[in-house]
């Protein structure tokens, strides 16, 4: 049986949109206003989405349940798997004192908290976004900031604000590559167009980050360093995205920015050193939740002296960087996830029409599970897509090539080199699972909610409301990308959800489909701050469990204002010369 999605089940677009928005409202209200624990808020939102999908939008109950389970599986792998293993590594380095040595080494580059924030949250975080994405940068930088003495609210909120400008090119260009696939638009044109939008914000975000932390006056005291960090990221971001492609944009830009900022700090110092790690202009009483099983590490707990001790302290994170980068490359994934497709009769390798060998999923490293209740049995229909198409529901269990597996191997190798026994590593891993149990429940519930809204058409109903804004569509279309990431936690998922809608609507309104598809991705990066998945990752990394609502309230203003600014830039590119000359591919 094929079930067609209904986008206006009540014959009233406004009422249908309000009904579709109920799960989002339930989750945000529960988190921000009623101080409900994140895992309970996510489960409440999922429950309301099931009720609305089944009884208001007519989705068969079996399909609704299967869509939620499909999302839950994607929540466990790759997202939950990344969070679990990065926290495991962090606990190992904290337990034996190497993390304290690492913090001290970072502090020796600069004692100024503002400059530490630029180096770690913006530059270092951008590298991990480019290499892995999917929550890794917030988990790593949030943990480091906590170790440097930032409060949980500051570490969580500032890590989220910093993890914006690189997101559209995150995970080795996956969001852009996926956007090209779902829209049929040229990948290089999309890469170039996003590369003509985000560099502006790659300069703005570092200033915004320091302003949010220390205030305007303290920000202006270090404006040369901020400008160096932003410009040396933005220029490579533009060049690589426009002349090479989306895959290595963030990795190259982050490494150049980090090197330039570090070099600049060797010859330039601020007149006054800002040593306070407290947020400016607000009462911040947030405290790290103490784990009773975790012993406070220190430099004394980690033997060694001078540069040797520092190198040993950085060693687990260097191993992590190497593993994460390797696990992110397509060549590595293809090596394990696929195998040559063989003719069942002769055993010969099958060839595609171009003469290249065909490949199929490797059942050992990448078994494919089909959710039969919904696979190719749910049909998206116009105007969301140009012509009716059925949705796939294939879960690729890439257990080895998932980024989280690379992190786990890095943690094990790093742990053994730090002197842990295999038994001690196993004991710490069990403790880590217990520590992050509620975070994993939240991530699973959130991804279940995101997939349910996609397969039931609730997201498309909300998207069509944005698409009805006419001349204001460049602004609201950008905010649609923001909504997609806020709902799903992924710029890639937002591009899957709304990329086709952006293209169709742009063509109907006489706008460039490349411009609006790119705007979906560029606007989406600002939604990364407020999606529940990222907030849970931040609260877990900073050991501030159960305070997700406070983090959401802190970052929401920054998220929506920056998203509107992206929308205004896209509007200028759509209608106003000379910005229109920046548009790739014409109208």
Secondary structure, DSSP 8 states (H G I E B T S, - for coil): --EE--S-TTS-HHHHHHHHHHHHHHHHHHHHTS---HHHHHHHHHHHHHHHHHHTS---HHHHHHHHHHHHHHIIIIIIHHHHHHHHHHHHHHHTTHHHHHHHHHHHH---HHHHHIIIIIIIHHHHHHHT-TTHHHHHHHHHHHHTT--HHHHHHHHHHHSSTTGGGHHHHHHHHHHHHHH---HHHHHHHHTTTHHHHHHHHHHHHHHHHH-HHHHHHTHHHHHHHHHHHHHHHHHHHHHT-STTHHHHHHHHHHHHHHHHHHH---SS-----S-TTS---------TT-----GGGS---HHHHHHHHHHHHHHHHHHHHHHHSHHHHHHHHEEE-B-TTT--B-B-TTS-B-EEE-TTTSEEEE-TTTTTTEEE-TTSSSS-EE---EEEE-TTTSHHHHHHHHHHHHHHHTT--HHHHHHHHHHHHHHTHHHHHHHHHHHHHHHHHHHHTHHHHHHHHHHTTGGGHHHHHHHHHHHHHHHHS-HHHHHHHHHHHHHHHHHHHT--HHHHHHHHHHHHHHHTTT-HHHHHHHHHHTT-TT-HHHHHHHHHHHHHHHHHHHHHHHHHHHHSTTGGGG-SS--
